[in-house]
Amino acid sequence: MFWKFFLFLGGSKTKLMTPFLAELIGTAILVLFGDGVVAGVVLKGTKSENSGWIVITVGWGLGVALAIYGVGGFSGAHLNPAVTLALAAQGAFPWANVPGYILAQMLGGILGGVIVWLHYLPHWKVTESQATKLAVFCTGPAIRSKWSNLLGEIIGTFVLVTGLLFIGANKFTEGLNPLIVGFLIIAIGVSMGGTTGYAINPARDLGPRIAHFLLPVAGKGSSDWNYSWIPVVGPVMGGVFGALVYSLMVNRTISWLFWATGAVILATILAAVVNQLKEDKVK
């Protein structure tokens, strides 16, 4: 029965590492390094406490690079539902494989969150802030503004996906691609991550958020489900639109999905601007 399960997910009797398992493990690695560096910086009593945002972005970038090096040869190392959906929308990945990849990525995100909790076990109790504990697992906005937060995630993931596609087009960097992708993550983090914590990946945010909800984290508080849709919907919209814009620029191909996604993003931009203008006027 064990082998039949993995065969169903695309493997063979001579190859245990299926694309499903690779995406699960790769996403778990990504979250372990990423949420792990956040835990080290924000939890009380760690040796890296208060080491700052730059350390967090570097940790995330290196985590992504190492995860890609680890499983890229088995699954292509999407490690992100927004990337999987973007490639499918572009026609570069079969739609039939999308559900399995996303399931694996979500399970990997949960597993990574659990491992981070285990690694920092003594530090949860001594950390008083519930918001700080939640920040280890998932993102939250610096200033809570629904439409602006959504727009920030759209822009960040748009940059991520178009960056990935342009990096992939440079064959001379092939062996260094994972490291360059890590630099891209760091660049997005230091330039655009200060507003929402730059989830840019539904599995990286929702998976550990589920882990936070399920785990007996000392004094953990709410998992902030009211915000949880933004780091899921925003990355999907930005990622899909990024892939379609890339196809338009490079391959001169355009589809109804380009116009539909573009219209939704334009509506989000207008909502964010109008809402901010109203708030500015009130103040």
PyRosetta script that sets phi, psi and omega in degrees:
from pyrosetta import init, pose_from_sequence

init()
pose = pose_from_sequence("MFWKFFLFLGGSKTKLMTPFLAELIGTAILVLFGDGVVAGVVLKGTKSENSGWIVITVGWGLGVALAIYGVGGFSGAHLNPAVTLALAAQGAFPWANVPGYILAQMLGGILGGVIVWLHYLPHWKVTESQATKLAVFCTGPAIRSKWSNLLGEIIGTFVLVTGLLFIGANKFTEGLNPLIVGFLIIAIGVSMGGTTGYAINPARDLGPRIAHFLLPVAGKGSSDWNYSWIPVVGPVMGGVFGALVYSLMVNRTISWLFWATGAVILATILAAVVNQLKEDKVK")
pose.set_psi(1, -39.5)
pose.set_omega(1, 179.2)
pose.set_phi(2, -58.1)
pose.set_psi(2, -48.2)
pose.set_omega(2, -178.4)
pose.set_phi(3, -67.9)
pose.set_psi(3, -36.8)
pose.set_omega(3, 179.7)
pose.set_phi(4, -62.3)
pose.set_psi(4, -34.7)
pose.set_omega(4, 178.9)
pose.set_phi(5, -62.4)
pose.set_psi(5, -47.1)
pose.set_omega(5, -179.4)
pose.set_phi(6, -71.2)
pose.set_psi(6, -32.6)
pose.set_omega(6, 175.3)
pose.set_phi(7, -62.7)
pose.set_psi(7, -38.4)
pose.set_omega(7, 178.7)
pose.set_phi(8, -62.8)
pose.set_psi(8, -32.1)
pose.set_omega(8, -178.4)
pose.set_phi(9, -86.0)
pose.set_psi(9, 5.9)
pose.set_omega(9, 171.0)
pose.set_phi(10, 110.7)
pose.set_psi(10, 11.6)
pose.set_omega(10, -178.2)
pose.set_phi(11, -98.9)
pose.set_psi(11, -163.6)
pose.set_omega(11, 177.6)
pose.set_phi(12, -144.5)
pose.set_psi(12, 170.7)
pose.set_omega(12, -177.5)
pose.set_phi(13, -68.6)
pose.set_psi(13, -15.4)
pose.set_omega(13, -179.6)
pose.set_phi(14, -106.0)
pose.set_psi(14, 1.7)
pose.set_omega(14, -176.2)
pose.set_phi(15, -138.7)
pose.set_psi(15, 98.1)
pose.set_omega(15, -178.4)
pose.set_phi(16, -71.1)
pose.set_psi(16, -36.4)
pose.set_omega(16, -176.4)
pose.set_phi(17, -77.7)
pose.set_psi(17, 89.4)
pose.set_omega(17, 177.1)
pose.set_phi(18, -82.9)
pose.set_psi(18, 166.1)
pose.set_omega(18, 174.0)
pose.set_phi(19, -57.0)
pose.set_psi(19, -37.8)
pose.set_omega(19, 178.2)
pose.set_phi(20, -60.1)
pose.set_psi(20, -50.8)
pose.set_omega(20, -178.4)
pose.set_phi(21, -66.0)
pose.set_psi(21, -36.2)
pose.set_omega(21, 178.9)
pose.set_phi(22, -64.4)
pose.set_psi(22, -43.2)
pose.set_omega(22, 178.1)
pose.set_phi(23, -65.5)
pose.set_psi(23, -37.9)
pose.set_omega(23, 178.0)
pose.set_phi(24, -63.7)
pose.set_psi(24, -51.3)
pose.set_omega(24, -178.3)
pose.set_phi(25, -65.1)
pose.set_psi(25, -44.2)
pose.set_omega(25, -179.1)
pose.set_phi(26, -61.3)
pose.set_psi(26, -43.1)
pose.set_omega(26, 178.8)
pose.set_phi(27, -68.0)
pose.set_psi(27, -36.0)
pose.set_omega(27, 176.1)
pose.set_phi(28, -62.9)
pose.set_psi(28, -40.9)
pose.set_omega(28, 177.5)
pose.set_phi(29, -62.7)
pose.set_psi(29, -46.2)
pose.set_omega(29, 179.7)
pose.set_phi(30, -56.4)
pose.set_psi(30, -47.6)
pose.set_omega(30, -178.9)
pose.set_phi(31, -70.4)
pose.set_psi(31, -36.8)
pose.set_omega(31, 178.8)
pose.set_phi(32, -59.0)
pose.set_psi(32, -48.1)
pose.set_omega(32, 179.2)
pose.set_phi(33, -71.4)
pose.set_psi(33, -42.6)
pose.set_omega(33, -176.2)
pose.set_phi(34, -69.5)
pose.set_psi(34, -56.0)
pose.set_omega(34, 177.3)
pose.set_phi(35, -67.6)
pose.set_psi(35, -28.0)
pose.set_omega(35, 178.0)
pose.set_phi(36, -63.7)
pose.set_psi(36, -42.4)
pose.set_omega(36, 179.5)
pose.set_phi(37, -70.0)
pose.set_psi(37, -34.8)
pose.set_omega(37, 175.8)
pose.set_phi(38, -62.3)
pose.set_psi(38, -44.4)
pose.set_omega(38, 178.8)
pose.set_phi(39, -59.1)
pose.set_psi(39, -43.8)
pose.set_omega(39, -179.5)
pose.set_phi(40, -62.3)
pose.set_psi(40, -33.6)
pose.set_omega(40, -177.2)
pose.set_phi(41, -81.9)
pose.set_psi(41, -37.6)
pose.set_omega(41, -170.0)
pose.set_phi(42, -103.4)
pose.set_psi(42, -23.0)
pose.set_omega(42, -178.7)
pose.set_phi(43, -77.2)
pose.set_psi(43, 149.7)
pose.set_omega(43, -178.2)
pose.set_phi(44, -72.8)
pose.set_psi(44, 141.6)
pose.set_omega(44, 170.3)
pose.set_phi(45, 84.9)
pose.set_psi(45, 2.7)
pose.set_omega(45, 177.1)
pose.set_phi(46, -83.5)
pose.set_psi(46, 160.0)
pose.set_omega(46, 179.7)
pose.set_phi(47, -73.3)
pose.set_psi(47, -16.7)
pose.set_omega(47, 179.1)
pose.set_phi(48, -106.0)
pose.set_psi(48, 14.5)
pose.set_omega(48, -177.9)
pose.set_phi(49, -57.3)
pose.set_psi(49, 136.8)
pose.set_omega(49, 177.2)
pose.set_phi(50, 64.8)
pose.set_psi(50, 24.7)
pose.set_omega(50, -179.9)
pose.set_phi(51, -80.8)
pose.set_psi(51, -9.3)
pose.set_omega(51, 164.2)
pose.set_phi(52, 101.4)
pose.set_psi(52, 171.5)
pose.set_omega(52, -175.0)
pose.set_phi(53, -64.7)
pose.set_psi(53, -35.6)
pose.set_omega(53, -179.2)
pose.set_phi(54, -62.7)
pose.set_psi(54, -42.3)
pose.set_omega(54, 177.4)
pose.set_phi(55, -61.2)
pose.set_psi(55, -41.1)
pose.set_omega(55, 179.5)
pose.set_phi(56, -62.7)
pose.set_psi(56, -46.1)
pose.set_omega(56, -178.7)
pose.set_phi(57, -66.0)
pose.set_psi(57, -38.1)
pose.set_omega(57, 177.6)
pose.set_phi(58, -66.0)
pose.set_psi(58, -41.5)
pose.set_omega(58, 177.9)
pose.set_phi(59, -60.7)
pose.set_psi(59, -42.8)
pose.set_omega(59, 177.8)
pose.set_phi(60, -64.3)
pose.set_psi(60, -44.0)
pose.set_omega(60, -179.5)
pose.set_phi(61, -61.8)
pose.set_psi(61, -44.8)
pose.set_omega(61, 178.9)
pose.set_phi(62, -67.2)
pose.set_psi(62, -36.3)
pose.set_omega(62, 178.3)
pose.set_phi(63, -62.2)
pose.set_psi(63, -43.5)
pose.set_omega(63, 178.2)
pose.set_phi(64, -63.9)
pose.set_psi(64, -45.6)
pose.set_omega(64, -179.0)
pose.set_phi(65, -60.1)
pose.set_psi(65, -45.3)
pose.set_omega(65, -178.9)
pose.set_phi(66, -67.4)
pose.set_psi(66, -36.5)
pose.set_omega(66, 177.1)
pose.set_phi(67, -64.2)
pose.set_psi(67, -40.8)
pose.set_omega(67, 178.6)
pose.set_phi(68, -65.7)
pose.set_psi(68, -44.8)
pose.set_omega(68, 176.7)
pose.set_phi(69, -58.4)
pose.set_psi(69, -36.2)
pose.set_omega(69, -175.6)
pose.set_phi(70, -70.7)
pose.set_psi(70, -43.3)
pose.set_omega(70, -171.0)
pose.set_phi(71, -123.3)
pose.set_psi(71, 1.6)
pose.set_omega(71, -177.0)
pose.set_phi(72, -56.9)
pose.set_psi(72, -35.1)
pose.set_omega(72, -179.0)
pose.set_phi(73, -72.3)
pose.set_psi(73, -13.5)
pose.set_omega(73, -177.5)
pose.set_phi(74, -101.4)
pose.set_psi(74, -35.4)
pose.set_omega(74, -174.5)
pose.set_phi(75, -131.7)
pose.set_psi(75, -4.9)
pose.set_omega(75, -171.6)
pose.set_phi(76, 86.4)
pose.set_psi(76, -6.0)
pose.set_omega(76, 175.5)
pose.set_phi(77, 52.5)
pose.set_psi(77, 59.2)
pose.set_omega(77, 171.7)
pose.set_phi(78, -67.6)
pose.set_psi(78, -53.7)
pose.set_omega(78, 174.5)
pose.set_phi(79, 58.7)
pose.set_psi(79, 18.4)
pose.set_omega(79, -170.8)
pose.set_phi(80, -163.6)
pose.set_psi(80, 116.3)
pose.set_omega(80, 179.0)
pose.set_phi(81, -56.5)
pose.set_psi(81, -32.5)
pose.set_omega(81, 179.1)
pose.set_phi(82, -64.5)
pose.set_psi(82, -37.7)
pose.set_omega(82, 177.6)
pose.set_phi(83, -69.6)
pose.set_psi(83, -44.1)
pose.set_omega(83, 179.0)
pose.set_phi(84, -59.5)
pose.set_psi(84, -47.9)
pose.set_omega(84, -179.9)
pose.set_phi(85, -66.6)
pose.set_psi(85, -36.5)
pose.set_omega(85, 178.7)
pose.set_phi(86, -63.6)
pose.set_psi(86, -45.1)
pose.set_omega(86, 179.9)
pose.set_phi(87, -66.7)
pose.set_psi(87, -36.2)
pose.set_omega(87, 177.4)
pose.set_phi(88, -66.8)
pose.set_psi(88, -42.5)
pose.set_omega(88, 178.7)
pose.set_phi(89, -63.5)
pose.set_psi(89, -31.2)
pose.set_omega(89, 179.5)
pose.set_phi(90, -78.6)
pose.set_psi(90, -15.2)
pose.set_omega(90, -177.4)
pose.set_phi(91, 89.3)
pose.set_psi(91, 10.6)
pose.set_omega(91, -177.5)
pose.set_phi(92, -96.9)
pose.set_psi(92, -0.8)
pose.set_omega(92, -178.3)
pose.set_phi(93, -147.1)
pose.set_psi(93, 136.1)
pose.set_omega(93, -176.6)
pose.set_phi(94, -66.7)
pose.set_psi(94, 132.7)
pose.set_omega(94, 177.3)
pose.set_phi(95, -60.7)
pose.set_psi(95, -30.4)
pose.set_omega(95, -179.0)
pose.set_phi(96, -63.5)
pose.set_psi(96, -25.3)
pose.set_omega(96, -178.7)
pose.set_phi(97, -90.8)
pose.set_psi(97, -7.8)
pose.set_omega(97, -175.1)
pose.set_phi(98, -62.8)
pose.set_psi(98, -48.8)
pose.set_omega(98, -177.8)
pose.set_phi(99, -58.7)
pose.set_psi(99, -42.2)
pose.set_omega(99, 179.5)
pose.set_phi(100, -63.8)
pose.set_psi(100, -41.1)
pose.set_omega(100, 178.3)
pose.set_phi(101, -63.8)
pose.set_psi(101, -45.5)
pose.set_omega(101, -177.8)
pose.set_phi(102, -66.4)
pose.set_psi(102, -40.4)
pose.set_omega(102, 176.6)
pose.set_phi(103, -59.6)
pose.set_psi(103, -45.4)
pose.set_omega(103, 179.6)
pose.set_phi(104, -61.5)
pose.set_psi(104, -43.0)
pose.set_omega(104, -179.4)
pose.set_phi(105, -64.5)
pose.set_psi(105, -40.2)
pose.set_omega(105, 179.2)
pose.set_phi(106, -66.2)
pose.set_psi(106, -43.9)
pose.set_omega(106, 177.8)
pose.set_phi(107, -63.5)
pose.set_psi(107, -38.4)
pose.set_omega(107, 176.9)
pose.set_phi(108, -63.7)
pose.set_psi(108, -38.4)
pose.set_omega(108, 177.0)
pose.set_phi(109, -63.4)
pose.set_psi(109, -41.8)
pose.set_omega(109, 177.1)
pose.set_phi(110, -63.8)
pose.set_psi(110, -46.4)
pose.set_omega(110, -179.6)
pose.set_phi(111, -60.6)
pose.set_psi(111, -44.1)
pose.set_omega(111, 178.5)
pose.set_phi(112, -60.2)
pose.set_psi(112, -41.7)
pose.set_omega(112, 177.6)
pose.set_phi(113, -62.3)
pose.set_psi(113, -39.8)
pose.set_omega(113, 179.0)
pose.set_phi(114, -63.8)
pose.set_psi(114, -42.5)
pose.set_omega(114, -178.7)
pose.set_phi(115, -64.9)
pose.set_psi(115, -40.5)
pose.set_omega(115, 177.5)
pose.set_phi(116, -61.8)
pose.set_psi(116, -42.9)
pose.set_omega(116, 177.5)
pose.set_phi(117, -58.4)
pose.set_psi(117, -45.0)
pose.set_omega(117, -179.5)
pose.set_phi(118, -64.2)
pose.set_psi(118, -41.0)
pose.set_omega(118, -176.3)
pose.set_phi(119, -65.0)
pose.set_psi(119, -34.9)
pose.set_omega(119, -176.6)
pose.set_phi(120, -105.2)
pose.set_psi(120, 28.4)
pose.set_omega(120, -173.6)
pose.set_phi(121, -46.4)
pose.set_psi(121, -48.5)
pose.set_omega(121, -176.2)
pose.set_phi(122, -71.8)
pose.set_psi(122, -13.8)
pose.set_omega(122, -170.5)
pose.set_phi(123, -90.2)
pose.set_psi(123, -14.5)
pose.set_omega(123, -179.3)
pose.set_phi(124, -69.1)
pose.set_psi(124, -41.7)
pose.set_omega(124, -177.1)
pose.set_phi(125, -67.2)
pose.set_psi(125, -37.6)
pose.set_omega(125, -176.2)
pose.set_phi(126, -81.9)
pose.set_psi(126, -9.1)
pose.set_omega(126, 175.8)
pose.set_phi(127, -92.7)
pose.set_psi(127, 115.4)
pose.set_omega(127, -172.4)
pose.set_phi(128, -79.8)
pose.set_psi(128, -35.9)
pose.set_omega(128, -172.7)
pose.set_phi(129, -72.4)
pose.set_psi(129, 122.5)
pose.set_omega(129, 176.1)
pose.set_phi(130, -67.5)
pose.set_psi(130, -37.6)
pose.set_omega(130, 179.5)
pose.set_phi(131, -63.8)
pose.set_psi(131, -37.3)
pose.set_omega(131, 178.6)
pose.set_phi(132, -65.2)
pose.set_psi(132, -42.3)
pose.set_omega(132, 178.3)
pose.set_phi(133, -63.3)
pose.set_psi(133, -42.1)
pose.set_omega(133, 178.5)
pose.set_phi(134, -64.4)
pose.set_psi(134, -36.3)
pose.set_omega(134, -178.4)
pose.set_phi(135, -62.1)
pose.set_psi(135, -24.7)
pose.set_omega(135, 176.3)
pose.set_phi(136, -63.7)
pose.set_psi(136, -39.1)
pose.set_omega(136, -173.4)
pose.set_phi(137, -87.7)
pose.set_psi(137, -36.7)
pose.set_omega(137, -172.5)
pose.set_phi(138, -151.5)
pose.set_psi(138, 175.0)
pose.set_omega(138, -174.1)
pose.set_phi(139, -90.4)
pose.set_psi(139, 164.1)
pose.set_omega(139, 174.9)
pose.set_phi(140, -155.4)
pose.set_psi(140, 153.6)
pose.set_omega(140, -176.0)
pose.set_phi(141, -79.4)
pose.set_psi(141, 148.4)
pose.set_omega(141, 173.4)
pose.set_phi(142, -69.0)
pose.set_psi(142, -41.8)
pose.set_omega(142, 172.7)
pose.set_phi(143, -125.6)
pose.set_psi(143, 119.6)
pose.set_omega(143, -175.2)
pose.set_phi(144, -77.1)
pose.set_psi(144, 108.7)
pose.set_omega(144, 177.9)
pose.set_phi(145, -148.0)
pose.set_psi(145, 103.1)
pose.set_omega(145, -167.3)
pose.set_phi(146, -47.0)
pose.set_psi(146, -54.6)
pose.set_omega(146, -173.8)
pose.set_phi(147, -72.9)
pose.set_psi(147, -36.8)
pose.set_omega(147, 177.3)
pose.set_phi(148, -68.0)
pose.set_psi(148, -39.7)
pose.set_omega(148, 177.2)
pose.set_phi(149, -62.9)
pose.set_psi(149, -42.9)
pose.set_omega(149, 178.0)
pose.set_phi(150, -62.9)
pose.set_psi(150, -43.5)
pose.set_omega(150, 179.5)
pose.set_phi(151, -62.8)
pose.set_psi(151, -39.2)
pose.set_omega(151, 178.0)
pose.set_phi(152, -60.6)
pose.set_psi(152, -41.7)
pose.set_omega(152, 178.1)
pose.set_phi(153, -69.4)
pose.set_psi(153, -34.6)
pose.set_omega(153, 176.3)
pose.set_phi(154, -63.3)
pose.set_psi(154, -48.7)
pose.set_omega(154, -178.0)
pose.set_phi(155, -63.5)
pose.set_psi(155, -46.5)
pose.set_omega(155, -178.9)
pose.set_phi(156, -59.7)
pose.set_psi(156, -42.1)
pose.set_omega(156, -178.0)
pose.set_phi(157, -77.2)
pose.set_psi(157, -31.3)
pose.set_omega(157, 172.2)
pose.set_phi(158, -57.5)
pose.set_psi(158, -47.3)
pose.set_omega(158, 178.4)
pose.set_phi(159, -63.3)
pose.set_psi(159, -40.9)
pose.set_omega(159, 179.6)
pose.set_phi(160, -59.8)
pose.set_psi(160, -52.7)
pose.set_omega(160, -173.9)
pose.set_phi(161, -69.5)
pose.set_psi(161, -45.0)
pose.set_omega(161, 177.1)
pose.set_phi(162, -63.0)
pose.set_psi(162, -37.7)
pose.set_omega(162, 176.4)
pose.set_phi(163, -62.2)
pose.set_psi(163, -44.2)
pose.set_omega(163, 178.4)
pose.set_phi(164, -59.6)
pose.set_psi(164, -42.9)
pose.set_omega(164, -177.7)
pose.set_phi(165, -68.6)
pose.set_psi(165, -40.1)
pose.set_omega(165, 178.0)
pose.set_phi(166, -69.7)
pose.set_psi(166, -38.0)
pose.set_omega(166, 176.6)
pose.set_phi(167, -62.8)
pose.set_psi(167, -42.7)
pose.set_omega(167, 179.6)
pose.set_phi(168, -64.0)
pose.set_psi(168, -25.0)
pose.set_omega(168, -179.9)
pose.set_phi(169, -76.1)
pose.set_psi(169, -14.7)
pose.set_omega(169, -179.8)
pose.set_phi(170, -90.9)
pose.set_psi(170, 92.6)
pose.set_omega(170, -174.3)
pose.set_phi(171, -64.2)
pose.set_psi(171, -28.1)
pose.set_omega(171, -177.2)
pose.set_phi(172, -68.9)
pose.set_psi(172, -14.8)
pose.set_omega(172, 179.3)
pose.set_phi(173, -100.7)
pose.set_psi(173, 10.4)
pose.set_omega(173, -167.3)
pose.set_phi(174, -48.8)
pose.set_psi(174, -50.1)
pose.set_omega(174, -177.5)
pose.set_phi(175, -69.2)
pose.set_psi(175, -20.7)
pose.set_omega(175, -179.0)
pose.set_phi(176, -98.8)
pose.set_psi(176, -1.1)
pose.set_omega(176, -175.1)
pose.set_phi(177, -51.6)
pose.set_psi(177, -47.1)
pose.set_omega(177, 179.9)
pose.set_phi(178, -59.3)
pose.set_psi(178, -38.8)
pose.set_omega(178, 179.6)
pose.set_phi(179, -67.8)
pose.set_psi(179, -39.4)
pose.set_omega(179, 178.8)
pose.set_phi(180, -67.0)
pose.set_psi(180, -37.4)
pose.set_omega(180, 174.6)
pose.set_phi(181, -61.4)
pose.set_psi(181, -39.1)
pose.set_omega(181, 175.5)
pose.set_phi(182, -59.9)
pose.set_psi(182, -41.3)
pose.set_omega(182, 175.6)
pose.set_phi(183, -62.5)
pose.set_psi(183, -38.1)
pose.set_omega(183, 177.5)
pose.set_phi(184, -61.0)
pose.set_psi(184, -43.4)
pose.set_omega(184, 178.0)
pose.set_phi(185, -61.2)
pose.set_psi(185, -43.2)
pose.set_omega(185, 178.4)
pose.set_phi(186, -62.5)
pose.set_psi(186, -43.8)
pose.set_omega(186, -178.9)
pose.set_phi(187, -62.3)
pose.set_psi(187, -44.3)
pose.set_omega(187, 177.7)
pose.set_phi(188, -62.3)
pose.set_psi(188, -40.5)
pose.set_omega(188, -178.7)
pose.set_phi(189, -63.4)
pose.set_psi(189, -48.2)
pose.set_omega(189, -176.5)
pose.set_phi(190, -74.8)
pose.set_psi(190, -26.6)
pose.set_omega(190, -176.8)
pose.set_phi(191, -92.4)
pose.set_psi(191, -36.8)
pose.set_omega(191, -172.4)
pose.set_phi(192, -127.8)
pose.set_psi(192, -5.4)
pose.set_omega(192, -173.6)
pose.set_phi(193, -79.8)
pose.set_psi(193, -10.7)
pose.set_omega(193, -175.3)
pose.set_phi(194, -71.1)
pose.set_psi(194, -11.5)
pose.set_omega(194, -177.5)
pose.set_phi(195, -89.4)
pose.set_psi(195, -48.1)
pose.set_omega(195, -175.8)
pose.set_phi(196, -121.1)
pose.set_psi(196, -2.1)
pose.set_omega(196, -174.4)
pose.set_phi(197, 84.4)
pose.set_psi(197, 6.9)
pose.set_omega(197, 177.0)
pose.set_phi(198, 39.6)
pose.set_psi(198, 74.6)
pose.set_omega(198, 174.4)
pose.set_phi(199, -61.8)
pose.set_psi(199, -54.1)
pose.set_omega(199, -178.9)
pose.set_phi(200, 43.9)
pose.set_psi(200, 23.2)
pose.set_omega(200, -175.9)
pose.set_phi(201, -167.3)
pose.set_psi(201, 107.3)
pose.set_omega(201, -179.3)
pose.set_phi(202, -57.9)
pose.set_psi(202, -37.7)
pose.set_omega(202, -178.5)
pose.set_phi(203, -70.3)
pose.set_psi(203, -33.5)
pose.set_omega(203, 179.1)
pose.set_phi(204, -68.3)
pose.set_psi(204, -26.8)
pose.set_omega(204, -178.4)
pose.set_phi(205, -99.0)
pose.set_psi(205, -53.9)
pose.set_omega(205, -175.1)
pose.set_phi(206, -70.0)
pose.set_psi(206, -38.0)
pose.set_omega(206, 179.4)
pose.set_phi(207, -58.9)
pose.set_psi(207, -57.0)
pose.set_omega(207, 177.0)
pose.set_phi(208, -64.7)
pose.set_psi(208, -28.7)
pose.set_omega(208, 177.0)
pose.set_phi(209, -63.6)
pose.set_psi(209, -40.2)
pose.set_omega(209, 175.7)
pose.set_phi(210, -63.8)
pose.set_psi(210, -41.0)
pose.set_omega(210, 177.3)
pose.set_phi(211, -60.3)
pose.set_psi(211, -43.3)
pose.set_omega(211, 177.4)
pose.set_phi(212, -58.8)
pose.set_psi(212, -42.0)
pose.set_omega(212, -179.6)
pose.set_phi(213, -64.5)
pose.set_psi(213, -38.0)
pose.set_omega(213, -174.4)
pose.set_phi(214, -86.9)
pose.set_psi(214, -31.0)
pose.set_omega(214, -172.7)
pose.set_phi(215, -78.5)
pose.set_psi(215, 151.5)
pose.set_omega(215, 176.9)
pose.set_phi(216, -83.9)
pose.set_psi(216, 59.0)
pose.set_omega(216, 178.2)
pose.set_phi(217, -69.0)
pose.set_psi(217, 127.8)
pose.set_omega(217, -176.3)
pose.set_phi(218, -59.6)
pose.set_psi(218, 122.4)
pose.set_omega(218, 176.1)
pose.set_phi(219, 57.6)
pose.set_psi(219, 41.4)
pose.set_omega(219, -168.3)
pose.set_phi(220, -75.9)
pose.set_psi(220, -34.0)
pose.set_omega(220, -177.7)
pose.set_phi(221, 77.4)
pose.set_psi(221, -159.2)
pose.set_omega(221, -175.5)
pose.set_phi(222, -72.4)
pose.set_psi(222, 152.7)
pose.set_omega(222, 174.4)
pose.set_phi(223, -93.2)
pose.set_psi(223, 6.3)
pose.set_omega(223, 175.4)
pose.set_phi(224, 55.0)
pose.set_psi(224, 56.6)
pose.set_omega(224, -179.8)
pose.set_phi(225, -68.0)
pose.set_psi(225, -22.3)
pose.set_omega(225, 178.6)
pose.set_phi(226, -62.9)
pose.set_psi(226, -30.4)
pose.set_omega(226, 179.7)
pose.set_phi(227, -92.2)
pose.set_psi(227, -17.4)
pose.set_omega(227, -166.0)
pose.set_phi(228, -61.1)
pose.set_psi(228, -23.1)
pose.set_omega(228, -178.8)
pose.set_phi(229, -73.5)
pose.set_psi(229, -25.7)
pose.set_omega(229, -175.7)
pose.set_phi(230, -66.0)
pose.set_psi(230, -47.9)
pose.set_omega(230, 176.8)
pose.set_phi(231, -74.9)
pose.set_psi(231, 6.6)
pose.set_omega(231, 171.2)
pose.set_phi(232, -104.6)
pose.set_psi(232, -54.7)
pose.set_omega(232, -177.0)
pose.set_phi(233, -68.0)
pose.set_psi(233, -43.9)
pose.set_omega(233, -178.7)
pose.set_phi(234, -58.0)
pose.set_psi(234, -53.4)
pose.set_omega(234, 178.1)
pose.set_phi(235, -60.2)
pose.set_psi(235, -37.9)
pose.set_omega(235, 179.1)
pose.set_phi(236, -63.6)
pose.set_psi(236, -46.7)
pose.set_omega(236, 179.8)
pose.set_phi(237, -63.2)
pose.set_psi(237, -47.7)
pose.set_omega(237, -178.2)
pose.set_phi(238, -66.5)
pose.set_psi(238, -39.4)
pose.set_omega(238, -179.3)
pose.set_phi(239, -67.1)
pose.set_psi(239, -47.2)
pose.set_omega(239, 179.8)
pose.set_phi(240, -62.4)
pose.set_psi(240, -45.1)
pose.set_omega(240, -179.6)
pose.set_phi(241, -65.5)
pose.set_psi(241, -36.8)
pose.set_omega(241, 177.6)
pose.set_phi(242, -60.7)
pose.set_psi(242, -43.6)
pose.set_omega(242, 179.3)
pose.set_phi(243, -65.5)
pose.set_psi(243, -38.8)
pose.set_omega(243, -179.2)
pose.set_phi(244, -71.4)
pose.set_psi(244, -35.7)
pose.set_omega(244, 175.7)
pose.set_phi(245, -66.0)
pose.set_psi(245, -40.9)
pose.set_omega(245, 177.2)
pose.set_phi(246, -60.5)
pose.set_psi(246, -44.1)
pose.set_omega(246, 179.1)
pose.set_phi(247, -62.4)
pose.set_psi(247, -37.3)
pose.set_omega(247, 177.9)
pose.set_phi(248, -65.7)
pose.set_psi(248, -44.4)
pose.set_omega(248, -177.1)
pose.set_phi(249, -71.3)
pose.set_psi(249, -39.4)
pose.set_omega(249, -172.3)
pose.set_phi(250, -94.9)
pose.set_psi(250, -43.4)
pose.set_omega(250, -174.5)
pose.set_phi(251, -106.2)
pose.set_psi(251, -3.8)
pose.set_omega(251, -178.8)
pose.set_phi(252, 56.8)
pose.set_psi(252, 37.2)
pose.set_omega(252, 177.4)
pose.set_phi(253, -110.5)
pose.set_psi(253, 143.3)
pose.set_omega(253, -178.9)
pose.set_phi(254, -145.1)
pose.set_psi(254, 146.2)
pose.set_omega(254, -177.1)
pose.set_phi(255, -137.3)
pose.set_psi(255, 172.5)
pose.set_omega(255, 177.8)
pose.set_phi(256, -60.6)
pose.set_psi(256, -30.4)
pose.set_omega(256, -178.7)
pose.set_phi(257, -66.1)
pose.set_psi(257, -32.6)
pose.set_omega(257, 176.4)
pose.set_phi(258, -59.2)
pose.set_psi(258, -48.7)
pose.set_omega(258, -178.0)
pose.set_phi(259, -69.1)
pose.set_psi(259, -39.8)
pose.set_omega(259, -179.3)
pose.set_phi(260, -64.7)
pose.set_psi(260, -48.4)
pose.set_omega(260, -179.9)
pose.set_phi(261, -65.8)
pose.set_psi(261, -41.1)
pose.set_omega(261, 178.4)
pose.set_phi(262, -60.6)
pose.set_psi(262, -39.3)
pose.set_omega(262, 179.7)
pose.set_phi(263, -65.9)
pose.set_psi(263, -40.8)
pose.set_omega(263, 179.5)
pose.set_phi(264, -66.0)
pose.set_psi(264, -41.2)
pose.set_omega(264, 179.6)
pose.set_phi(265, -66.7)
pose.set_psi(265, -39.4)
pose.set_omega(265, 177.0)
pose.set_phi(266, -61.7)
pose.set_psi(266, -40.9)
pose.set_omega(266, 177.4)
pose.set_phi(267, -63.6)
pose.set_psi(267, -37.4)
pose.set_omega(267, 177.7)
pose.set_phi(268, -65.4)
pose.set_psi(268, -41.7)
pose.set_omega(268, 177.7)
pose.set_phi(269, -60.3)
pose.set_psi(269, -46.7)
pose.set_omega(269, -179.8)
pose.set_phi(270, -62.5)
pose.set_psi(270, -42.8)
pose.set_omega(270, 179.2)
pose.set_phi(271, -62.9)
pose.set_psi(271, -41.4)
pose.set_omega(271, -179.6)
pose.set_phi(272, -65.1)
pose.set_psi(272, -43.5)
pose.set_omega(272, -178.4)
pose.set_phi(273, -68.1)
pose.set_psi(273, -46.9)
pose.set_omega(273, -179.1)
pose.set_phi(274, -61.8)
pose.set_psi(274, -44.0)
pose.set_omega(274, -180.0)
pose.set_phi(275, -62.3)
pose.set_psi(275, -41.2)
pose.set_omega(275, -179.4)
pose.set_phi(276, -68.8)
pose.set_psi(276, -38.2)
pose.set_omega(276, 177.9)
pose.set_phi(277, -62.7)
pose.set_psi(277, -38.3)
pose.set_omega(277, 177.4)
pose.set_phi(278, -64.1)
pose.set_psi(278, -44.1)
pose.set_omega(278, 179.9)
pose.set_phi(279, -65.2)
pose.set_psi(279, -40.0)
pose.set_omega(279, 179.3)
pose.set_phi(280, -63.4)
pose.set_psi(280, -39.0)
pose.set_omega(280, -178.8)
pose.set_phi(281, -67.1)
pose.set_psi(281, -39.7)
pose.set_omega(281, 178.8)
pose.set_phi(282, -63.5)
pose.set_psi(282, -41.8)
pose.set_omega(282, -179.3)
pose.set_phi(283, -71.9)
pose.dump_pdb("model.pdb")
